[in-house]
Amino acid sequence: GEDNRASVVVGVTEDLTGRFSAVDLVRVASAALGGQGGGGRPDMAQAGGPDASKANDAIAAVKAALEAA
């Protein structure tokens, strides 16, 4: 139910928005949580997903996306 949802907020500092988009990163995290979408601005975005038990997977997915960039 609703109790197992997770929310994600990603912030990217202004000096890095040319390399990383908060929207892209938050979508990676949301997908790992079983969600889809997410949105905001290149420097701040938020999303959610239905499976909070996958929070560590979401963090790992964002780290991998950062390292791959």
PDB file with SEQRES, HELIX, SHEET and CRYST1 records, atoms N, CA, C and O in Angstrom:
SEQRES   1 A   69  GLY GLU ASP ASN ARG ALA SER VAL VAL VAL GLY VAL THR          
SEQRES   2 A   69  GLU ASP LEU THR GLY ARG PHE SER ALA VAL ASP LEU VAL          
SEQRES   3 A   69  ARG VAL ALA SER ALA ALA LEU GLY GLY GLN GLY GLY GLY          
SEQRES   4 A   69  GLY ARG PRO ASP MET ALA GLN ALA GLY GLY PRO ASP ALA          
SEQRES   5 A   69  SER LYS ALA ASN ASP ALA ILE ALA ALA VAL LYS ALA ALA          
SEQRES   6 A   69  LEU GLU ALA ALA                                              
HELIX    1 AA1 GLU A    2  ASN A    4  5                                   3    
HELIX    2 AA2 GLU A   14  LEU A   16  5                                   3    
HELIX    3 AA3 ALA A   22  ALA A   32  1                                  11    
HELIX    4 AA4 ALA A   52  LYS A   54  5                                   3    
HELIX    5 AA5 ALA A   55  ALA A   68  1                                  14    
SHEET    1 AA1 3 ALA A   6  GLY A  11  0                                        
SHEET    2 AA1 3 MET A  44  GLY A  49 -1                                        
SHEET    3 AA1 3 GLY A  39  ARG A  41 -1                                        
CRYST1    1.000    1.000    1.000  90.00  90.00  90.00 P 1           1          
ATOM      1  N   GLY A   1       0.798  -1.201   0.000  1.00  0.00           N  
ATOM      2  CA  GLY A   1       0.000   0.000   0.000  1.00  0.00           C  
ATOM      3  C   GLY A   1       0.833   1.253   0.000  1.00  0.00           C  
ATOM      4  O   GLY A   1       2.027   1.230  -0.296  1.00  0.00           O  
ATOM      5  N   GLU A   2       0.204   2.314   0.326  1.00  0.00           N  
ATOM      6  CA  GLU A   2       0.818   3.642   0.305  1.00  0.00           C  
ATOM      7  C   GLU A   2       1.999   3.743   1.269  1.00  0.00           C  
ATOM      8  O   GLU A   2       2.902   4.553   1.057  1.00  0.00           O  
ATOM      9  N   ASP A   3       1.999   2.932   2.322  1.00  0.00           N  
ATOM     10  CA  ASP A   3       3.037   3.020   3.347  1.00  0.00           C  
ATOM     11  C   ASP A   3       4.417   2.619   2.859  1.00  0.00           C  
ATOM     12  O   ASP A   3       5.417   2.987   3.475  1.00  0.00           O  
ATOM     13  N   ASN A   4       4.492   1.872   1.766  1.00  0.00           N  
ATOM     14  CA  ASN A   4       5.772   1.357   1.292  1.00  0.00           C  
ATOM     15  C   ASN A   4       6.378   2.218   0.191  1.00  0.00           C  
ATOM     16  O   ASN A   4       7.395   1.843  -0.393  1.00  0.00           O  
ATOM     17  N   ARG A   5       5.772   3.364  -0.100  1.00  0.00           N  
ATOM     18  CA  ARG A   5       6.290   4.242  -1.154  1.00  0.00           C  
ATOM     19  C   ARG A   5       7.558   4.956  -0.694  1.00  0.00           C  
ATOM     20  O   ARG A   5       7.788   5.166   0.497  1.00  0.00           O  
ATOM     21  N   ALA A   6       8.357   5.316  -1.670  1.00  0.00           N  
ATOM     22  CA  ALA A   6       9.569   6.093  -1.398  1.00  0.00           C  
ATOM     23  C   ALA A   6       9.567   7.328  -2.281  1.00  0.00           C  
ATOM     24  O   ALA A   6       9.084   7.298  -3.413  1.00  0.00           O  
ATOM     25  N   SER A   7      10.107   8.405  -1.757  1.00  0.00           N  
ATOM     26  CA  SER A   7      10.277   9.631  -2.533  1.00  0.00           C  
ATOM     27  C   SER A   7      11.762   9.904  -2.691  1.00  0.00           C  
ATOM     28  O   SER A   7      12.567   9.597  -1.812  1.00  0.00           O  
ATOM     29  N   VAL A   8      12.105  10.486  -3.829  1.00  0.00           N  
ATOM     30  CA  VAL A   8      13.497  10.794  -4.139  1.00  0.00           C  
ATOM     31  C   VAL A   8      13.580  12.235  -4.598  1.00  0.00           C  
ATOM     32  O   VAL A   8      12.769  12.686  -5.407  1.00  0.00           O  
ATOM     33  N   VAL A   9      14.555  12.954  -4.082  1.00  0.00           N  
ATOM     34  CA  VAL A   9      14.860  14.302  -4.571  1.00  0.00           C  
ATOM     35  C   VAL A   9      16.334  14.308  -4.947  1.00  0.00           C  
ATOM     36  O   VAL A   9      17.182  13.850  -4.180  1.00  0.00           O  
ATOM     37  N   VAL A  10      16.634  14.829  -6.135  1.00  0.00           N  
ATOM     38  CA  VAL A  10      18.016  14.935  -6.595  1.00  0.00           C  
ATOM     39  C   VAL A  10      18.329  16.402  -6.836  1.00  0.00           C  
ATOM     40  O   VAL A  10      17.578  17.107  -7.510  1.00  0.00           O  
ATOM     41  N   GLY A  11      19.438  16.851  -6.285  1.00  0.00           N  
ATOM     42  CA  GLY A  11      19.915  18.206  -6.539  1.00  0.00           C  
ATOM     43  C   GLY A  11      21.263  18.155  -7.238  1.00  0.00           C  
ATOM     44  O   GLY A  11      22.112  17.326  -6.909  1.00  0.00           O  
ATOM     45  N   VAL A  12      21.454  19.041  -8.199  1.00  0.00           N  
ATOM     46  CA  VAL A  12      22.725  19.153  -8.916  1.00  0.00           C  
ATOM     47  C   VAL A  12      23.171  20.607  -8.818  1.00  0.00           C  
ATOM     48  O   VAL A  12      22.417  21.516  -9.166  1.00  0.00           O  
ATOM     49  N   THR A  13      24.390  20.825  -8.346  1.00  0.00           N  
ATOM     50  CA  THR A  13      24.876  22.198  -8.215  1.00  0.00           C  
ATOM     51  C   THR A  13      25.086  22.823  -9.594  1.00  0.00           C  
ATOM     52  O   THR A  13      25.314  22.128 -10.584  1.00  0.00           O  
ATOM     53  N   GLU A  14      25.002  24.139  -9.631  1.00  0.00           N  
ATOM     54  CA  GLU A  14      25.012  24.875 -10.901  1.00  0.00           C  
ATOM     55  C   GLU A  14      26.239  24.561 -11.754  1.00  0.00           C  
ATOM     56  O   GLU A  14      26.148  24.512 -12.981  1.00  0.00           O  
ATOM     57  N   ASP A  15      27.382  24.349 -11.110  1.00  0.00           N  
ATOM     58  CA  ASP A  15      28.602  24.076 -11.879  1.00  0.00           C  
ATOM     59  C   ASP A  15      28.595  22.703 -12.547  1.00  0.00           C  
ATOM     60  O   ASP A  15      29.446  22.425 -13.392  1.00  0.00           O  
ATOM     61  N   LEU A  16      27.652  21.848 -12.181  1.00  0.00           N  
ATOM     62  CA  LEU A  16      27.598  20.499 -12.757  1.00  0.00           C  
ATOM     63  C   LEU A  16      26.375  20.250 -13.633  1.00  0.00           C  
ATOM     64  O   LEU A  16      26.243  19.160 -14.190  1.00  0.00           O  
ATOM     65  N   THR A  17      25.475  21.224 -13.772  1.00  0.00           N  
ATOM     66  CA  THR A  17      24.267  20.975 -14.567  1.00  0.00           C  
ATOM     67  C   THR A  17      24.587  20.779 -16.045  1.00  0.00           C  
ATOM     68  O   THR A  17      23.759  20.241 -16.780  1.00  0.00           O  
ATOM     69  N   GLY A  18      25.758  21.198 -16.495  1.00  0.00           N  
ATOM     70  CA  GLY A  18      26.164  20.917 -17.870  1.00  0.00           C  
ATOM     71  C   GLY A  18      26.509  19.454 -18.085  1.00  0.00           C  
ATOM     72  O   GLY A  18      26.430  18.952 -19.207  1.00  0.00           O  
ATOM     73  N   ARG A  19      26.890  18.769 -17.016  1.00  0.00           N  
ATOM     74  CA  ARG A  19      27.265  17.351 -17.105  1.00  0.00           C  
ATOM     75  C   ARG A  19      26.152  16.421 -16.651  1.00  0.00           C  
ATOM     76  O   ARG A  19      25.996  15.325 -17.188  1.00  0.00           O  
ATOM     77  N   PHE A  20      25.383  16.855 -15.669  1.00  0.00           N  
ATOM     78  CA  PHE A  20      24.357  15.996 -15.080  1.00  0.00           C  
ATOM     79  C   PHE A  20      23.026  16.720 -15.035  1.00  0.00           C  
ATOM     80  O   PHE A  20      22.966  17.908 -14.717  1.00  0.00           O  
ATOM     81  N   SER A  21      21.965  16.007 -15.352  1.00  0.00           N  
ATOM     82  CA  SER A  21      20.615  16.549 -15.213  1.00  0.00           C  
ATOM     83  C   SER A  21      19.938  15.877 -14.026  1.00  0.00           C  
ATOM     84  O   SER A  21      19.869  14.649 -13.962  1.00  0.00           O  
ATOM     85  N   ALA A  22      19.445  16.666 -13.100  1.00  0.00           N  
ATOM     86  CA  ALA A  22      18.729  16.104 -11.956  1.00  0.00           C  
ATOM     87  C   ALA A  22      17.523  15.291 -12.415  1.00  0.00           C  
ATOM     88  O   ALA A  22      17.177  14.288 -11.791  1.00  0.00           O  
ATOM     89  N   VAL A  23      16.880  15.721 -13.505  1.00  0.00           N  
ATOM     90  CA  VAL A  23      15.715  14.987 -14.016  1.00  0.00           C  
ATOM     91  C   VAL A  23      16.127  13.588 -14.460  1.00  0.00           C  
ATOM     92  O   VAL A  23      15.466  12.609 -14.115  1.00  0.00           O  
ATOM     93  N   ASP A  24      17.221  13.486 -15.225  1.00  0.00           N  
ATOM     94  CA  ASP A  24      17.681  12.169 -15.670  1.00  0.00           C  
ATOM     95  C   ASP A  24      18.038  11.284 -14.480  1.00  0.00           C  
ATOM     96  O   ASP A  24      17.690  10.104 -14.451  1.00  0.00           O  
ATOM     97  N   LEU A  25      18.728  11.853 -13.506  1.00  0.00           N  
ATOM     98  CA  LEU A  25      19.157  11.067 -12.347  1.00  0.00           C  
ATOM     99  C   LEU A  25      17.979  10.617 -11.494  1.00  0.00           C  
ATOM    100  O   LEU A  25      17.968   9.492 -10.995  1.00  0.00           O  
ATOM    101  N   VAL A  26      16.990  11.487 -11.324  1.00  0.00           N  
ATOM    102  CA  VAL A  26      15.841  11.110 -10.500  1.00  0.00           C  
ATOM    103  C   VAL A  26      15.015  10.028 -11.195  1.00  0.00           C  
ATOM    104  O   VAL A  26      14.390   9.201 -10.531  1.00  0.00           O  
ATOM    105  N   ARG A  27      15.010  10.032 -12.520  1.00  0.00           N  
ATOM    106  CA  ARG A  27      14.290   8.977 -13.248  1.00  0.00           C  
ATOM    107  C   ARG A  27      14.975   7.631 -13.084  1.00  0.00           C  
ATOM    108  O   ARG A  27      14.305   6.601 -13.013  1.00  0.00           O  
ATOM    109  N   VAL A  28      16.302   7.625 -13.022  1.00  0.00           N  
ATOM    110  CA  VAL A  28      17.057   6.397 -12.751  1.00  0.00           C  
ATOM    111  C   VAL A  28      16.673   5.854 -11.374  1.00  0.00           C  
ATOM    112  O   VAL A  28      16.422   4.659 -11.216  1.00  0.00           O  
ATOM    113  N   ALA A  29      16.630   6.736 -10.390  1.00  0.00           N  
ATOM    114  CA  ALA A  29      16.275   6.324  -9.031  1.00  0.00           C  
ATOM    115  C   ALA A  29      14.842   5.816  -8.967  1.00  0.00           C  
ATOM    116  O   ALA A  29      14.569   4.797  -8.332  1.00  0.00           O  
ATOM    117  N   SER A  30      13.931   6.520  -9.621  1.00  0.00           N  
ATOM    118  CA  SER A  30      12.526   6.124  -9.610  1.00  0.00           C  
ATOM    119  C   SER A  30      12.339   4.743 -10.227  1.00  0.00           C  
ATOM    120  O   SER A  30      11.581   3.925  -9.705  1.00  0.00           O  
ATOM    121  N   ALA A  31      13.024   4.484 -11.331  1.00  0.00           N  
ATOM    122  CA  ALA A  31      12.918   3.177 -11.985  1.00  0.00           C  
ATOM    123  C   ALA A  31      13.374   2.068 -11.042  1.00  0.00           C  
ATOM    124  O   ALA A  31      12.760   1.002 -11.003  1.00  0.00           O  
ATOM    125  N   ALA A  32      14.444   2.307 -10.283  1.00  0.00           N  
ATOM    126  CA  ALA A  32      14.937   1.305  -9.336  1.00  0.00           C  
ATOM    127  C   ALA A  32      13.928   1.051  -8.221  1.00  0.00           C  
ATOM    128  O   ALA A  32      13.907  -0.030  -7.633  1.00  0.00           O  
ATOM    129  N   LEU A  33      13.095   2.045  -7.934  1.00  0.00           N  
ATOM    130  CA  LEU A  33      12.061   1.909  -6.902  1.00  0.00           C  
ATOM    131  C   LEU A  33      10.760   1.342  -7.460  1.00  0.00           C  
ATOM    132  O   LEU A  33       9.770   1.236  -6.737  1.00  0.00           O  
ATOM    133  N   GLY A  34      10.758   0.979  -8.735  1.00  0.00           N  
ATOM    134  CA  GLY A  34       9.561   0.435  -9.358  1.00  0.00           C  
ATOM    135  C   GLY A  34       8.615   1.489  -9.879  1.00  0.00           C  
ATOM    136  O   GLY A  34       7.481   1.180 -10.244  1.00  0.00           O  
ATOM    137  N   GLY A  35       9.064   2.726  -9.919  1.00  0.00           N  
ATOM    138  CA  GLY A  35       8.224   3.815 -10.424  1.00  0.00           C  
ATOM    139  C   GLY A  35       8.608   4.172 -11.840  1.00  0.00           C  
ATOM    140  O   GLY A  35       9.431   3.507 -12.469  1.00  0.00           O  
ATOM    141  N   GLN A  36       8.000   5.228 -12.326  1.00  0.00           N  
ATOM    142  CA  GLN A  36       8.365   5.728 -13.645  1.00  0.00           C  
ATOM    143  C   GLN A  36       8.182   7.230 -13.657  1.00  0.00           C  
ATOM    144  O   GLN A  36       7.337   7.783 -12.954  1.00  0.00           O  
ATOM    145  N   GLY A  37       9.000   7.875 -14.476  1.00  0.00           N  
ATOM    146  CA  GLY A  37       8.879   9.318 -14.591  1.00  0.00           C  
ATOM    147  C   GLY A  37       9.620  10.049 -13.503  1.00  0.00           C  
ATOM    148  O   GLY A  37      10.644   9.590 -12.997  1.00  0.00           O  
ATOM    149  N   GLY A  38       9.085  11.183 -13.160  1.00  0.00           N  
ATOM    150  CA  GLY A  38       9.767  12.118 -12.281  1.00  0.00           C  
ATOM    151  C   GLY A  38      10.038  13.369 -13.082  1.00  0.00           C  
ATOM    152  O   GLY A  38      10.075  13.334 -14.312  1.00  0.00           O  
ATOM    153  N   GLY A  39      10.223  14.455 -12.398  1.00  0.00           N  
ATOM    154  CA  GLY A  39      10.464  15.673 -13.146  1.00  0.00           C  
ATOM    155  C   GLY A  39      10.919  16.801 -12.263  1.00  0.00           C  
ATOM    156  O   GLY A  39      11.022  16.677 -11.043  1.00  0.00           O  
ATOM    157  N   GLY A  40      11.189  17.904 -12.919  1.00  0.00           N  
ATOM    158  CA  GLY A  40      11.665  19.084 -12.231  1.00  0.00           C  
ATOM    159  C   GLY A  40      12.517  19.912 -13.163  1.00  0.00           C  
ATOM    160  O   GLY A  40      12.201  20.074 -14.342  1.00  0.00           O  
ATOM    161  N   ARG A  41      13.601  20.433 -12.619  1.00  0.00           N  
ATOM    162  CA  ARG A  41      14.525  21.274 -13.377  1.00  0.00           C  
ATOM    163  C   ARG A  41      15.879  20.561 -13.454  1.00  0.00           C  
ATOM    164  O   ARG A  41      16.111  19.598 -12.724  1.00  0.00           O  
ATOM    165  N   PRO A  42      16.765  21.024 -14.327  1.00  0.00           N  
ATOM    166  CA  PRO A  42      18.089  20.390 -14.416  1.00  0.00           C  
ATOM    167  C   PRO A  42      18.854  20.396 -13.088  1.00  0.00           C  
ATOM    168  O   PRO A  42      19.728  19.556 -12.873  1.00  0.00           O  
ATOM    169  N   ASP A  43      18.526  21.346 -12.196  1.00  0.00           N  
ATOM    170  CA  ASP A  43      19.251  21.422 -10.923  1.00  0.00           C  
ATOM    171  C   ASP A  43      18.501  20.810  -9.744  1.00  0.00           C  
ATOM    172  O   ASP A  43      19.093  20.622  -8.681  1.00  0.00           O  
ATOM    173  N   MET A  44      17.212  20.493  -9.901  1.00  0.00           N  
ATOM    174  CA  MET A  44      16.431  19.928  -8.795  1.00  0.00           C  
ATOM    175  C   MET A  44      15.240  19.172  -9.373  1.00  0.00           C  
ATOM    176  O   MET A  44      14.447  19.729 -10.132  1.00  0.00           O  
ATOM    177  N   ALA A  45      15.124  17.907  -9.007  1.00  0.00           N  
ATOM    178  CA  ALA A  45      14.023  17.100  -9.516  1.00  0.00           C  
ATOM    179  C   ALA A  45      13.570  16.130  -8.436  1.00  0.00           C  
ATOM    180  O   ALA A  45      14.320  15.810  -7.514  1.00  0.00           O  
ATOM    181  N   GLN A  46      12.323  15.663  -8.564  1.00  0.00           N  
ATOM    182  CA  GLN A  46      11.808  14.699  -7.596  1.00  0.00           C  
ATOM    183  C   GLN A  46      10.945  13.660  -8.283  1.00  0.00           C  
ATOM    184  O   GLN A  46      10.371  13.897  -9.346  1.00  0.00           O  
ATOM    185  N   ALA A  47      10.869  12.507  -7.645  1.00  0.00           N  
ATOM    186  CA  ALA A  47      10.080  11.390  -8.155  1.00  0.00           C  
ATOM    187  C   ALA A  47       9.775  10.476  -6.983  1.00  0.00           C  
ATOM    188  O   ALA A  47      10.157  10.744  -5.844  1.00  0.00           O  
ATOM    189  N   GLY A  48       9.086   9.402  -7.284  1.00  0.00           N  
ATOM    190  CA  GLY A  48       8.775   8.417  -6.264  1.00  0.00           C  
ATOM    191  C   GLY A  48       8.642   7.054  -6.882  1.00  0.00           C  
ATOM    192  O   GLY A  48       8.701   6.887  -8.100  1.00  0.00           O  
ATOM    193  N   GLY A  49       8.463   6.084  -6.019  1.00  0.00           N  
ATOM    194  CA  GLY A  49       8.260   4.721  -6.473  1.00  0.00           C  
ATOM    195  C   GLY A  49       7.530   3.936  -5.406  1.00  0.00           C  
ATOM    196  O   GLY A  49       7.512   4.326  -4.238  1.00  0.00           O  
ATOM    197  N   PRO A  50       6.928   2.827  -5.809  1.00  0.00           N  
ATOM    198  CA  PRO A  50       6.093   2.064  -4.885  1.00  0.00           C  
ATOM    199  C   PRO A  50       6.851   1.150  -3.925  1.00  0.00           C  
ATOM    200  O   PRO A  50       6.249   0.616  -2.994  1.00  0.00           O  
ATOM    201  N   ASP A  51       8.154   0.955  -4.128  1.00  0.00           N  
ATOM    202  CA  ASP A  51       8.871  -0.055  -3.345  1.00  0.00           C  
ATOM    203  C   ASP A  51      10.039   0.545  -2.561  1.00  0.00           C  
ATOM    204  O   ASP A  51      11.175   0.559  -3.037  1.00  0.00           O  
ATOM    205  N   ALA A  52       9.750   1.035  -1.364  1.00  0.00           N  
ATOM    206  CA  ALA A  52      10.778   1.665  -0.532  1.00  0.00           C  
ATOM    207  C   ALA A  52      11.880   0.689  -0.130  1.00  0.00           C  
ATOM    208  O   ALA A  52      12.980   1.118   0.218  1.00  0.00           O  
ATOM    209  N   SER A  53      11.607  -0.604  -0.171  1.00  0.00           N  
ATOM    210  CA  SER A  53      12.638  -1.577   0.201  1.00  0.00           C  
ATOM    211  C   SER A  53      13.802  -1.571  -0.786  1.00  0.00           C  
ATOM    212  O   SER A  53      14.855  -2.142  -0.504  1.00  0.00           O  
ATOM    213  N   LYS A  54      13.621  -0.933  -1.933  1.00  0.00           N  
ATOM    214  CA  LYS A  54      14.680  -0.871  -2.944  1.00  0.00           C  
ATOM    215  C   LYS A  54      15.454   0.445  -2.883  1.00  0.00           C  
ATOM    216  O   LYS A  54      16.102   0.822  -3.859  1.00  0.00           O  
ATOM    217  N   ALA A  55      15.394   1.147  -1.754  1.00  0.00           N  
ATOM    218  CA  ALA A  55      16.084   2.437  -1.628  1.00  0.00           C  
ATOM    219  C   ALA A  55      17.582   2.305  -1.892  1.00  0.00           C  
ATOM    220  O   ALA A  55      18.159   3.146  -2.582  1.00  0.00           O  
ATOM    221  N   ASN A  56      18.216   1.273  -1.360  1.00  0.00           N  
ATOM    222  CA  ASN A  56      19.656   1.099  -1.598  1.00  0.00           C  
ATOM    223  C   ASN A  56      19.950   0.856  -3.067  1.00  0.00           C  
ATOM    224  O   ASN A  56      20.965   1.323  -3.585  1.00  0.00           O  
ATOM    225  N   ASP A  57      19.060   0.119  -3.749  1.00  0.00           N  
ATOM    226  CA  ASP A  57      19.222  -0.097  -5.186  1.00  0.00           C  
ATOM    227  C   ASP A  57      19.122   1.224  -5.940  1.00  0.00           C  
ATOM    228  O   ASP A  57      19.860   1.454  -6.898  1.00  0.00           O  
ATOM    229  N   ALA A  58      18.212   2.086  -5.511  1.00  0.00           N  
ATOM    230  CA  ALA A  58      18.041   3.383  -6.167  1.00  0.00           C  
ATOM    231  C   ALA A  58      19.297   4.231  -6.011  1.00  0.00           C  
ATOM    232  O   ALA A  58      19.736   4.874  -6.964  1.00  0.00           O  
ATOM    233  N   ILE A  59      19.876   4.233  -4.813  1.00  0.00           N  
ATOM    234  CA  ILE A  59      21.107   4.995  -4.580  1.00  0.00           C  
ATOM    235  C   ILE A  59      22.238   4.430  -5.437  1.00  0.00           C  
ATOM    236  O   ILE A  59      22.999   5.185  -6.042  1.00  0.00           O  
ATOM    237  N   ALA A  60      22.347   3.115  -5.486  1.00  0.00           N  
ATOM    238  CA  ALA A  60      23.394   2.478  -6.290  1.00  0.00           C  
ATOM    239  C   ALA A  60      23.216   2.800  -7.774  1.00  0.00           C  
ATOM    240  O   ALA A  60      24.199   3.010  -8.484  1.00  0.00           O  
ATOM    241  N   ALA A  61      21.976   2.838  -8.242  1.00  0.00           N  
ATOM    242  CA  ALA A  61      21.709   3.136  -9.651  1.00  0.00           C  
ATOM    243  C   ALA A  61      22.117   4.561  -9.997  1.00  0.00           C  
ATOM    244  O   ALA A  61      22.666   4.807 -11.071  1.00  0.00           O  
ATOM    245  N   VAL A  62      21.854   5.501  -9.095  1.00  0.00           N  
ATOM    246  CA  VAL A  62      22.259   6.890  -9.333  1.00  0.00           C  
ATOM    247  C   VAL A  62      23.781   6.998  -9.313  1.00  0.00           C  
ATOM    248  O   VAL A  62      24.360   7.686 -10.154  1.00  0.00           O  
ATOM    249  N   LYS A  63      24.437   6.327  -8.364  1.00  0.00           N  
ATOM    250  CA  LYS A  63      25.908   6.347  -8.328  1.00  0.00           C  
ATOM    251  C   LYS A  63      26.480   5.801  -9.631  1.00  0.00           C  
ATOM    252  O   LYS A  63      27.420   6.369 -10.187  1.00  0.00           O  
ATOM    253  N   ALA A  64      25.910   4.698 -10.118  1.00  0.00           N  
ATOM    254  CA  ALA A  64      26.393   4.105 -11.367  1.00  0.00           C  
ATOM    255  C   ALA A  64      26.204   5.066 -12.539  1.00  0.00           C  
ATOM    256  O   ALA A  64      27.073   5.169 -13.405  1.00  0.00           O  
ATOM    257  N   ALA A  65      25.076   5.765 -12.567  1.00  0.00           N  
ATOM    258  CA  ALA A  65      24.825   6.733 -13.639  1.00  0.00           C  
ATOM    259  C   ALA A  65      25.827   7.881 -13.578  1.00  0.00           C  
ATOM    260  O   ALA A  65      26.287   8.362 -14.614  1.00  0.00           O  
ATOM    261  N   LEU A  66      26.165   8.320 -12.372  1.00  0.00           N  
ATOM    262  CA  LEU A  66      27.152   9.394 -12.214  1.00  0.00           C  
ATOM    263  C   LEU A  66      28.536   8.930 -12.671  1.00  0.00           C  
ATOM    264  O   LEU A  66      29.260   9.668 -13.339  1.00  0.00           O  
ATOM    265  N   GLU A  67      28.893   7.703 -12.304  1.00  0.00           N  
ATOM    266  CA  GLU A  67      30.212   7.185 -12.663  1.00  0.00           C  
ATOM    267  C   GLU A  67      30.331   6.932 -14.155  1.00  0.00           C  
ATOM    268  O   GLU A  67      31.423   7.033 -14.716  1.00  0.00           O  
ATOM    269  N   ALA A  68      29.218   6.604 -14.806  1.00  0.00           N  
ATOM    270  CA  ALA A  68      29.230   6.311 -16.239  1.00  0.00           C  
ATOM    271  C   ALA A  68      29.290   7.584 -17.081  1.00  0.00           C  
ATOM    272  O   ALA A  68      29.636   7.530 -18.261  1.00  0.00           O  
ATOM    273  N   ALA A  69      28.959   8.714 -16.493  1.00  0.00           N  
ATOM    274  CA  ALA A  69      28.887   9.968 -17.259  1.00  0.00           C  
ATOM    275  C   ALA A  69      30.278  10.543 -17.509  1.00  0.00           C  
ATOM    276  O   ALA A  69      30.408  11.593 -18.138  1.00  0.00           O  
TER     277      ALA A  69                                                      
END                                                                             
